[in-house]
Amino acid sequence: MTNSELLLKLLLQLTVILSVCRGVSYIGKRYLGQTDVVGEMLAGIMLGPSLFGAIAPNVQQWLFPKTPIVADAMHLFPNPSMSVLYALSQVGLMIYMFLVGLELNTDLLKNRARSAGIVSIAGIIAPFILGAIAAFMLHDGGSLFSPTTTPWAAALYMGASMSITAFPMLARILHERGLIKTKLGTLVLAAGSLDDAIAWCLLALVLASIKSSINVAIIAIGGTLAYVLFMWFVGRRILRVFSYWTRRDGEVTIQTLTFVFIIMMLCAYYTDFVGVHAIFGAFILGTVMPRGHFAESVHRHLEYLTTSLLVPIFFVFSGLNTQLGLLNTPQLVLITLLIIAIAVLGKGLACTIAARWSGESWRDSMTVGALMNTRGMMELIILNIGLEQGLITPTLFTIMVIMAIVTTLMCSPLINILSIPAKT
């Protein structure tokens, strides 16, 4: 494939990706009351083998040549255009996770530390235990987990993936409903941010534990811990220069944003190099960046490009690896229903009971449970990492994607039923 042919294929792929994602998101938002994230998740599956590939397999394979199950430095895509799309999706994820870290407000934890801590602990421990138990039960050496994945690694991964909360989606829903600065909104955001921080640390531990050598695992864990400590105690002070530059110039300039990108790429490179994942480095960098006008300006500059162009590419890659046809036996269908039940009971019900125990009304508590149970894009990120790292098989990947979509779809209708007023 020549450079000119590669460009033409890429332009056509991007046209289809963006058109389908925007169309499905519009329909979901206009007629079903769903967020854009839900529409993009469904659009990714539609463009994969489950729908597009079933209707027009030759066209689908020509436009999106079959990708390997594991896509990393050791496994090249059979078509250069897919390699380009994969790289774009990973860059988009890094920027997206940087923005997620940039949005975390640690003051929320101080304001509602007790209630947020109770809800967050319940939202981590209950789904983690249930997910770990399910992993031990389902670990059969090949059909759901890779043969090289040990039962303990499977348990850690399932627990972490069950514990994740779609923090950016929580913020979006609360903002749309005028609840972002209310008592209830503060509780959910604080608990959600703490949940995600713990879940990503668990994922880092999982990725470090699957290394073939104890020395490699030590480097991964030690290198990541050193990075987090350095960024929190040293990097955070150094990075205050960005706030100074923003005040001096009155806005985030091209030069300032360029330096942000340089540091982001270096941090992502480091965490990937030590054996965790590039997006973890970008996420931690976002959490220690200065807040205020600088953070607001950076978010404003990067949000639309990332969410409208780069993130949809990631959803399509998830869709290409989601094969609903793999769930072709009653046993697999039952496992899917079991995973969904565990997700709802472990996260939604546990957070509802915890919120009620901390003093919230039943209606507010159920709203907390519904919001904390949504997984959205964050679940897809952790699932793609598991697939890329060879932890899980495409079958389990498909089951978990269905669970993520179902729990995310449930959120808006439940909130509408509960119809919490903005004065809460």
Stockholm file with secondary structure:
# STOCKHOLM 1.0

chainA/1-424         MTNSELLLKLLLQLTVILSVCRGVSYIGKRYLGQTDVVGEMLAGIMLGPSLFGAIAPNVQQWLFPKTPIVADAMHLFPNPSMSVLYALSQVGLMIYMFLVGLELNTDLLKNRARSAGIVSIAGIIAPFILGAIAAFMLHDGGSLFSPTTTPWAAALYMGASMSITAFPMLARILHERGLIKTKLGTLVLAAGSLDDAIAWCLLALVLASIKSSINVAIIAIGGTLAYVLFMWFVGRRILRVFSYWTRRDGEVTIQTLTFVFIIMMLCAYYTDFVGVHAIFGAFILGTVMPRGHFAESVHRHLEYLTTSLLVPIFFVFSGLNTQLGLLNTPQLVLITLLIIAIAVLGKGLACTIAARWSGESWRDSMTVGALMNTRGMMELIILNIGLEQGLITPTLFTIMVIMAIVTTLMCSPLINILSIPAKT
#=GR chainA/1-424 SS CCHHHHHHHHHHHHHHHHHHHHHHHHHHHHHSCCCHHHHHHHHHHHTSTTTHHHHCHHHHHHHSCCCCSSCSTTSCCSSHHHHHHHHHHHHHHHHHHHHHHHHCCHHHHHHTHHHHHHHHHHHHHHHHHHHHHHHHHHCCSSSSBCTTCCHHHHHHHHHHHHHCCCHHHHHHHHHHTTCTTSHHHHHHHHHHHHHHHHHHHHHHHHHHHTCSSHHHHHHHHHHHHHHHHHIIIIIHHHTHHHHHHHHHHSSCCHHHHHHHHHHHHHHHHHHHHHTSCHHHHHHHHHHHSCCTHHHHHHHHHHHHHIIIIIHHHHHHHHHHTCCGGGCCSHHHHHHHHHHHHHHIIIIIIHHHHHHHHTTCCHHHHHHHHHHHTCCHHHHHHHHHHHHHTTSBCHHHHHHHHHHHHHHHHHHHHHHHHHCCCTTC
#=GC SS_cons         CCHHHHHHHHHHHHHHHHHHHHHHHHHHHHHSCCCHHHHHHHHHHHTSTTTHHHHCHHHHHHHSCCCCSSCSTTSCCSSHHHHHHHHHHHHHHHHHHHHHHHHCCHHHHHHTHHHHHHHHHHHHHHHHHHHHHHHHHHCCSSSSBCTTCCHHHHHHHHHHHHHCCCHHHHHHHHHHTTCTTSHHHHHHHHHHHHHHHHHHHHHHHHHHHTCSSHHHHHHHHHHHHHHHHHIIIIIHHHTHHHHHHHHHHSSCCHHHHHHHHHHHHHHHHHHHHHTSCHHHHHHHHHHHSCCTHHHHHHHHHHHHHIIIIIHHHHHHHHHHTCCGGGCCSHHHHHHHHHHHHHHIIIIIIHHHHHHHHTTCCHHHHHHHHHHHTCCHHHHHHHHHHHHHTTSBCHHHHHHHHHHHHHHHHHHHHHHHHHCCCTTC
//
